[in-house]
Amino acid sequence: MKKLEGGLENVPGYRFSAVEAGIRYENRLDYTLIAADDFCNAAGMFTRNRIISPAVRLSRQRIENPIKAILVNSTNANTCTGDEGYSNALSLTADIAANLSVPEESVIMSSTGIIGHQLPREKMMSFHEKLVSELSREKGSQVPRAIMTTDTYPKSCSVSFDTAMGEYVIAGTAKGSGMIAPDMATMLSYAITDAPVKRDSLVKIFRSVTEETLNSVTIDGDMSTNDTAILLSPAGNSFLEKKSDLESFNEALYSVMYSLSEMLVDDAEGGTKVVRIDIKNAANSEDAKRAARSIAESVLVKTAFFGNDPNWGRIAMAAGYSGAEIDEKKLSIYFDDLPLYLTGKPVDFENNDINKVMKQNRFTVTVDFGLGSSHAHMLTSDLTYEYVKINAEYTT
Amino acid sequence: MKKLEGGLENVPGYRFSAVEAGIRYENRLDYTLIAADDFCNAAGMFTRNRIISPAVRLSRQRIENPIKAILVNSTNANTCTGDEGYSNALSLTADIAANLSVPEESVIMSSTGIIGHQLPREKMMSFHEKLVSELSREKGSQVPRAIMTTDTYPKSCSVSFDTAMGEYVIAGTAKGSGMIAPDMATMLSYAITDAPVKRDSLVKIFRSVTEETLNSVTIDGDMSTNDTAILLSPAGNSFLEKKSDLESFNEALYSVMYSLSEMLVDDAEGGTKVVRIDIKNAANSEDAKRAARSIAESVLVKTAFFGNDPNWGRIAMAAGYSGAEIDEKKLSIYFDDLPLYLTGKPVDFENNDINKVMKQNRFTVTVDFGLGSSHAHMLTSDLTYEYVKINAEYTT
């Protein structure tokens, strides 16, 4: 596997376009199209929120179809917009499909932005001809910017990997600077590859990879109404089927999705640090995940990170209320390699040593339960003044 | 029922004392004793955190015994302190029991403060004679201050109520300015009454009242290792048993515990507002509670309150991911009496009207699910710069 410069434009077989449609603001890329040359198998992961955008509803319904295109708008989430909102999503995808001369069921859609406003359908449609006529491989570099809301920089990456059938590329992009930005619902992520993978394998691999990457990221614990992650792979006649090839594919996809996850946390609203919470030796994997999430979402833990405070007591507390089986006497807590609490006993540490760890903008907190052999991790950010400012000062 | 001036000192049959024992800081009341003249029935609610203070472990073991006294220290939580911590709690309660000439199993204990430090046992014991010799009813007014950690003011209240057996008093005190203050684990609350209630009724009533008061409060969603609420009632020969008398008792206790809950949120770390989240017409009571908690704990909702932003979209989003059954088309959201979202449709509102609501330091957000008839509420605070400051700047 090899990391490449650049993103979506590195993958043969896809074309892209992006326009300033003025959906909510002028002079900003806000409407983008990802089109595959051939029909694709698609795997999708969607928000578990019960209030969902019509775009999520439509994409969920179509994800098992052969997919030709993904249409994405930013600045308006098309959420809490009722039947009119759903009908708008239907017309927009139907019109793009007509322009592409493909079945409307082969086009899926995502929306991200403000909640409770109807999309300006006619205005958006007036850009469809341009979106289709300007499709090119090079414009893949514009997609990451066109899907942004409060992100401070566009996020994408790509890798190549070898298989018995030759070399392939996977590229991905993501947006979302709070898991929900201020009223700007959504984490969106799209990955594309020229590696042909059968749909059942594709879905299985994508699910397990997103579980350990995008689903192991928390910024504020709020789950958006629009969260969507999609992976496209060409649906040809021959597929990667050898175990070792699928493993290479899995590893390459993991690398892309993990990098995107790190970028999301790095760009967390107001965040100054990326902290990896590593749970080791929990009684079972459910417990490991639960504890990782509980610690990563504790606002007391996150404010302590901001304050460079190695507050292992708050970490023990958050592990304790996670519901995971825990035995104080077997519990150990490390900041990077420095133990602060060892099998039930506080450790005297040098201020110099811990300051070195905490002042980094990336470090790892390891919580060893000493009970079993299950592991899990979460990436989280610190909770800062700036986070409060960004989220308090936005006005509906 | 009548609200009274003052707190614990209003209840006949109890005496109190408080000293500056220098447990962690000098010149600060940090060690206090509540002693009942007669043996009491006790009801207790304890943290569900799996990492618990030895004080919680000991109190849980003894709560069904006839109780004579409650010993409380602040500034040190005696948590993550292993066998030595438990043995310290045992010796301290045994020594107080000896000084009071009562069985050691009739004394319970709470600790609140920093995690991971052993209690200075000998130093504390040297104050036991004084704690016992200075017991008086008047000193009830010192208990609320002696149990404080980062609280900015002592919290207590009392009411009297009539029964067929005469007039009785219930008084209570509480502390905790985050549900966990910075590393200062704990919400503690003690209520005492001269009304004699059989233990099974006492436990049942206390459980249902705390569920709707102390357990319906959230400041940061973090559940402490030391949370404890205790209610004492004299275990005499005759008891309140008439249904109407027990209802009066219930109502009086609710009033005391609800007032204390409001004070806790009012004194929330850095908080500037007390917001009541009212869930109406949820499909069932589990759903109602879940939705109330999800909204009350959403950091995006709480930062919006701070920013005077009537962000109903974030409220819908938090209701949506709570797991409660929800139908967007039946959902309505009000800020006080002002509807912002009505059966699935955003409402145009006047800025003046909403500003009037949001600038109050107390208001109610009502979320009507339109699905069933179950209700629930939570009290929450806003999330402010000051909260981040308090919790980031504390240094372990």
Interface residues (C-beta under 8 A of the other chain):
Chain A: T47 R48 N49 R50 I51 I52 T79 C80 G82 I114 I115 G116 H117 G178 I180 P182 D183 A185 D220 G221 D222 M223 S224 T225 S298 V299 L300 T303 A304 F306 G307 D309 P310 N311 W312 G313 R314 A316 M317 A318 A319 G320 Y321 G323 A324 E325 I326 E328 K329 Y341 G344 K345 P346 L383 T384 Y385 Y387 V388 K389 N391 A392 E393 Y394 T395 T396
Chain B: T47 R48 N49 R50 I51 I52 T79 C80 G82 I114 I115 G116 H117 G178 I180 P182 D183 A185 D220 G221 D222 M223 S224 T225 S298 V299 L300 T303 A304 F306 G307 D309 P310 N311 W312 G313 R314 A316 M317 A318 A319 G320 Y321 G323 A324 E325 I326 E328 K329 Y341 G344 K345 P346 L383 T384 Y385 Y387 V388 K389 N391 A392 E393 Y394 T395 T396
